[in-house]
Amino acid sequence: VNSADFYFKLVQVPHPLFSRDGDNLHYTMKISLREALLGFRKAIPHLDGNAITVKRDGVTQPGHIERLRGKGMPKFEHYSVFGDLIVTFKVIYPEEFSSQQLKYAQEFFHGTQREDL
């Protein structure tokens, strides 16, 4: 080792919202049961400070994955080309329903066979 040599050790610290896979970013979006059934419009706070809007109409299944092309990390040595942002939807179910909510659910599903659900 010469006196002019420098050595660096880089450690990547886990991010609280995103995980990285090469140039792609992964994000888990929590949505309510209402949003899963009726649709929603939500913003993801991106690492660059911009907000990325995710809009879904109709039913979103738990675990559904949506790929947002070009919204990931810049590619090595090609800084104008970006990886993808991969969003996985996690449905948060209510822990209980009010009597009124149960009544509406029973009316909605009345006559529906379990196999039809």
Disulfide bonds with the S-S distance in Angstrom:
none
